[in-house]
Amino acid sequence: MTPYGSLRPLLTPADQDGSRRSARLRRLGLGERADASFDSFDAFADRVAEVTATPFSMVNFIDENRQFFAGLHTPAGTAKGADLCAAAAGSGGRRRHMARDHGYCPHVLERRKALVLEDVCDYPRFAGNPVVDDIGIRSYLGAPLIDRTGLALGTVCAVDTVPRPWGRPGLDVIKLLAREIVAQIEHRERFRP
């Protein structure tokens, strides 16, 4: 897909639900900053990394302009973990934001289906993404977080710096994990003050 008048293909899909999703995330109290109530998202990201045996995993909410890692698992003390945190940090300390055009989660959001990339370099559309060179990402496994209103709020994903043969078992696992975190979000909504 190439925008009119552009010679470069559009690598990150247009966001059809961005304003509705941003409003929903605000109502849920998600996507803006991490606080003590977000510890459960970090614990969930730790579990995703353990289940998928990957060094990185995220629970990611996406608004119109950026991605927010509400849950983030990185290997402690590694250069790659520092690279991912730095990519998400920007200026002013360790924040959990990344540009919307970085990574593969915006594609999952727009597709509204899980995405399995065993080796991102096998796909021209995905091989040129900044996370390949900046962070060294080589494989991706992600599923959308579709809430009770039908909006895709974000993703749960696992990534690695080496190609991974995810196959059908990986796809089934990430979809199951997505359903679990959506249930947690819905529980959070029911009991939110």
Salt bridges, closest charged atoms under 4 A:
ASP15 OD1 - ARG21 NH2 2.85
ASP15 OD2 - ARG100 NE 3.54
ASP17 OD1 - ARG20 NH1 3.15
ASP42 OD1 - ARG96 NH1 2.75
ASP46 OD1 - HIS73 ND1 2.80
ASP63 OD2 - ARG66 NE 3.86
ASP101 OD1 - HIS102 ND1 2.85
ASP119 OD2 - ARG138 NH2 2.65
ASP147 OD2 - ARG24 NE 2.57
ASP160 OD2 - ARG164 NH1 2.97
ASP172 OD1 - ARG168 NE 3.08
GLU180 OE1 - ARG47 NH1 2.42
GLU189 OE2 - ARG24 NH1 2.97
GLU189 OE2 - ARG148 NH2 2.93
